[in-house]
């Protein structure tokens, strides 16, 4: 599972770190926002790409990350307003 697998989804505009940055993984040389792994679950935080629905995005994320050894939770942190041209 890599953040790039989720970032490339058409339903996802980008990662979301949670309300106060709690959805993150600390690595020796960097912090990965939008992914938190605990003993009990994996949480993926995303910003939707309008007009995707939360259900569509959650399904796409779960397919992209593949099977894991613990439950995967998808947190939708934001849906940007559609742009008008």
Backbone bond lengths (Angstrom), bond angles and torsions (degrees), N, CA, C in turn:
res aa  C-N    CA-C-N  psi(-1)  N-CA   C-N-CA  omega(-1)  CA-C   N-CA-C  phi
1 X - - - 1.448 - - 1.517 109.00 -
2 X 1.319 116.29 127.72 1.457 120.79 176.34 1.521 109.12 -131.13
3 X 1.333 117.31 150.78 1.470 119.16 176.30 1.524 112.01 -58.95
4 X 1.329 117.65 -28.67 1.467 120.40 179.64 1.526 111.88 -63.74
5 X 1.333 117.32 -32.43 1.462 121.10 179.14 1.520 110.52 -62.52
6 X 1.311 116.91 -36.49 1.464 121.52 179.95 1.524 110.71 -83.60
7 X 1.326 117.68 -39.29 1.466 121.22 -177.38 1.518 112.56 -62.27
8 X 1.326 117.59 -27.58 1.451 120.91 -179.11 1.515 115.14 -82.75
9 X 1.323 117.66 -0.71 1.465 120.49 -178.46 1.521 110.87 -74.69
10 X 1.341 118.05 139.82 1.465 119.54 178.87 1.533 113.09 -65.90
11 X 1.331 117.94 -21.80 1.471 121.40 179.91 1.533 112.46 -80.94
12 X 1.336 117.18 -11.28 1.464 121.56 -172.58 1.525 110.58 -115.14
13 X 1.341 116.01 123.94 1.465 120.99 176.96 1.525 111.01 -83.77
14 X 1.330 117.10 -25.29 1.458 120.55 179.94 1.508 111.34 170.00
15 X 1.326 116.74 -179.38 1.457 120.18 179.38 1.529 111.06 -79.46
16 X 1.320 116.16 158.27 1.468 121.68 174.76 1.520 107.29 -132.28
17 X 1.309 116.01 127.74 1.457 121.77 -176.39 1.508 115.39 -85.22
18 X 1.326 118.00 5.64 1.457 120.11 -179.13 1.519 111.16 93.58
19 X 1.311 116.11 179.12 1.468 121.16 -175.82 1.521 112.57 -61.95
20 X 1.327 117.21 -40.78 1.471 120.94 -178.70 1.533 111.30 -130.35
21 X 1.312 116.28 30.03 1.453 120.89 178.27 1.508 115.26 79.54
22 X 1.334 116.28 18.92 1.467 120.03 -176.67 1.522 113.98 -77.46
23 X 1.327 117.72 -13.34 1.465 119.73 177.07 1.523 106.87 -97.28
24 X 1.323 115.26 91.83 1.464 120.87 -178.26 1.520 109.32 -160.30
25 X 1.314 114.70 157.01 1.456 121.94 174.87 1.517 107.37 -120.68
26 X 1.319 116.05 128.65 1.458 120.83 178.30 1.519 109.24 -95.02
27 X 1.314 115.07 120.34 1.459 121.77 177.11 1.531 107.76 -109.15
28 X 1.316 118.28 165.76 1.462 119.67 -177.25 1.528 114.42 -54.53
29 X 1.330 117.74 -35.29 1.466 119.06 -175.74 1.527 114.74 -115.83
30 X 1.328 117.43 2.68 1.472 118.96 -178.72 1.523 111.01 -166.74
31 X 1.323 113.72 170.35 1.467 122.89 177.18 1.517 106.75 -116.56
32 X 1.344 116.81 129.08 1.460 121.41 179.64 1.525 108.25 -104.33
33 X 1.331 115.90 105.16 1.460 120.95 178.92 1.517 109.91 -74.86
34 X 1.326 116.09 141.47 1.459 121.29 175.31 1.517 115.04 96.41
35 X 1.336 118.11 -0.59 1.463 121.30 178.40 1.525 108.71 -136.55
36 X 1.331 116.03 123.13 1.467 120.27 175.23 1.521 108.06 -129.51
37 X 1.323 116.19 126.80 1.458 122.29 179.62 1.520 108.03 -115.47
38 X 1.329 116.03 123.74 1.461 121.33 174.40 1.522 108.03 -122.13
39 X 1.315 115.84 177.24 1.463 119.58 177.71 1.525 111.89 -63.02
40 X 1.340 117.13 -26.63 1.457 121.48 -173.79 1.521 115.69 -98.32
41 X 1.352 117.38 -27.02 1.456 119.36 -174.95 1.525 111.71 -162.63
42 X 1.328 114.23 168.59 1.461 122.11 171.76 1.521 106.15 -116.50
43 X 1.329 116.83 129.84 1.459 121.38 177.52 1.519 108.41 -113.83
44 X 1.329 115.23 129.50 1.465 122.35 177.56 1.524 106.67 -115.31
45 X 1.337 116.93 120.56 1.459 121.83 177.77 1.518 110.23 -99.91
46 X 1.324 116.43 130.13 1.467 120.60 -177.46 1.522 111.58 -134.48
47 X 1.326 114.10 156.76 1.460 123.80 166.90 1.516 105.12 -105.34
48 X 1.322 116.63 126.55 1.470 119.71 -179.37 1.518 111.11 -71.95
49 X 1.319 115.69 153.12 1.455 122.09 171.93 1.528 106.43 -103.37
50 X 1.326 116.92 108.26 1.457 122.25 -178.47 1.518 109.87 -54.22
51 X 1.320 120.20 134.59 1.450 131.74 14.34 1.532 114.44 -101.71
52 X 1.299 118.93 24.71 1.469 120.67 179.88 1.527 110.56 -59.78
53 X 1.308 115.74 149.38 1.467 120.40 175.63 1.527 108.85 -98.35
54 X 1.317 115.66 162.76 1.463 120.45 178.03 1.528 110.42 -61.05
55 X 1.312 117.01 -39.80 1.464 120.76 179.68 1.525 111.30 -64.40
56 X 1.341 116.71 -43.18 1.466 120.52 178.37 1.529 110.69 -62.66
57 X 1.324 116.15 -44.39 1.464 120.56 -178.88 1.523 111.06 -65.54
58 X 1.318 117.83 -43.24 1.467 121.10 -179.95 1.520 110.87 -61.36
59 X 1.324 116.76 -42.47 1.463 120.47 178.14 1.525 110.68 -64.19
60 X 1.319 117.12 -46.04 1.464 121.11 -179.32 1.523 111.44 -62.68
61 X 1.329 117.16 -41.41 1.469 121.22 179.38 1.522 110.33 -63.60
62 X 1.316 116.73 -46.21 1.475 119.82 -179.64 1.531 111.86 -61.84
63 X 1.322 116.89 -38.04 1.465 120.14 177.14 1.532 109.72 -67.54
64 X 1.331 117.27 -42.42 1.465 121.10 -177.32 1.525 112.63 -65.41
65 X 1.336 117.41 -37.82 1.466 118.74 -177.99 1.518 111.92 -81.65
66 X 1.320 116.85 -17.38 1.462 120.42 177.27 1.512 112.54 74.60
67 X 1.324 116.19 -176.42 1.467 119.78 -178.11 1.535 110.97 -69.43
68 X 1.307 114.80 138.65 1.461 121.75 178.12 1.520 109.35 -121.67
69 X 1.312 116.16 170.81 1.461 120.23 179.00 1.525 112.32 -90.43
70 X 1.333 116.65 10.19 1.471 122.42 177.70 1.529 108.37 -154.36
71 X 1.325 118.30 163.53 1.468 120.33 -178.99 1.530 112.30 -61.87
72 X 1.325 115.48 148.64 1.461 122.07 175.92 1.517 109.13 -111.18
73 X 1.326 115.59 129.17 1.456 122.64 176.50 1.511 108.47 -109.98
74 X 1.318 116.75 138.27 1.459 120.76 177.56 1.526 107.59 -113.26
75 X 1.338 115.58 121.72 1.460 122.83 179.62 1.521 108.15 -105.43
76 X 1.340 117.04 119.81 1.461 121.72 176.30 1.518 107.12 -94.70
77 X 1.327 116.35 110.47 1.448 121.07 -174.69 1.513 114.65 -92.50
78 X 1.329 117.48 -21.52 1.459 118.91 -176.25 1.522 109.45 -164.38
79 X 1.315 114.57 155.68 1.463 122.69 171.37 1.523 105.60 -135.07
80 X 1.330 117.93 106.42 1.457 118.97 -178.59 1.531 111.54 -64.81
81 X 1.299 115.10 150.81 1.472 119.94 176.69 1.529 108.52 -65.05
82 X 1.323 116.31 142.55 1.466 117.75 178.25 1.522 110.66 -63.73
83 X 1.323 115.59 144.05 1.460 119.29 178.71 1.509 109.20 -87.30
84 X 1.312 115.55 146.63 1.467 120.87 177.19 1.521 107.55 -113.40
85 X 1.292 114.86 139.80 1.473 118.90 -178.99 1.495 111.33 -106.39
